[in-house]
Structure formats: C-alpha cells, structure tokens
Amino acid sequence: QVQMVESGGGLVQAGDSLRLSCAASGDTFSNYAMGWFRQAPGKEREFVTAISWSGGSTYYAVSVKGRFTISRDNAKNTVYLQMNSLKPEDTAVYSCAARRLRGGNYGQVSMYPYWGQGTQVTVSS
C-alpha cells in the first residue's frame, strides 16, 4: 500500500502563497488518484481538491477554486498543492490522501483509505 508524507506548511500572512508537497512511496504512484483535505480546529475534515491518476482531471472545492492548484509528477511520486491568495479561513491541517478506486465522489473523505499525517498551514490576518 502507499504511504505519504506532506511538507511545505507554515505560517504566512493573508494574501501570501504556499506550496505543499506530498511524497508517496510503497506502491505504484500512478495507480492512485490523490486528494488534499483540510481540517480546522473544531471542524470536520473537508475536501479541498483532487487529481486523477494521470493528472488529466482535477476537482476543487468552491472555496478554493481559482486560488489553489493541484498537480502531480508521477516520475517523482509527488502531488503538489499550490495555494495563492491565502485567507485566514484557510488555516487548517492539510492532509493528502490516496485512493485506487475509479469513479465516484472525489470529494468524499471515506473514499480515501490512505492518508498522510498532515501539515499545518496558518494564515494570519
């Protein structure tokens, strides 16, 4: 099975940018669709974005569309999340997730059996 490690989180000011990385190992990376989710204190984990196995299809939550971009490099076994125009409400622990199942709801937490440990993103106003 695949294992993932996230990096790139930190403390930034509103309007700044950050790029998160999720490095995968343990299985053939291109067999997995990848997603980014986030969880703020006291809130449910929520979908941010996802990308298909080849990178040909991407999906975004309304709250981040136009500001965040997901991409993947299958040669490097890595998925990225470029976050621009960050807002204080983007503050959360960001986790990457993997699934082999094709089709279905890419935004559904329960569709992803494999998770990284997460990286903290804090946006100050």
Number of C-alpha atoms within 10 A of each C-alpha: 10 18 17 22 17 22 17 14 18 14 13 18 14 17 14 14 16 18 16 21 23 25 18 22 14 9 12 12 25 18 17 21 25 30 30 27 22 22 19 17 9 6 9 9 16 16 23 25 25 27 23 22 20 14 17 9 11 17 17 21 15 10 12 17 12 12 13 20 20 23 21 23 14 16 8 11 16 20 26 22 23 14 20 17 15 23 18 15 13 20 20 21 18 27 26 30 26 26 20 17 13 13 8 8 9 23 19 12 15 10 16 19 13 17 20 19 14 22 21 19 22 21 20 16 11
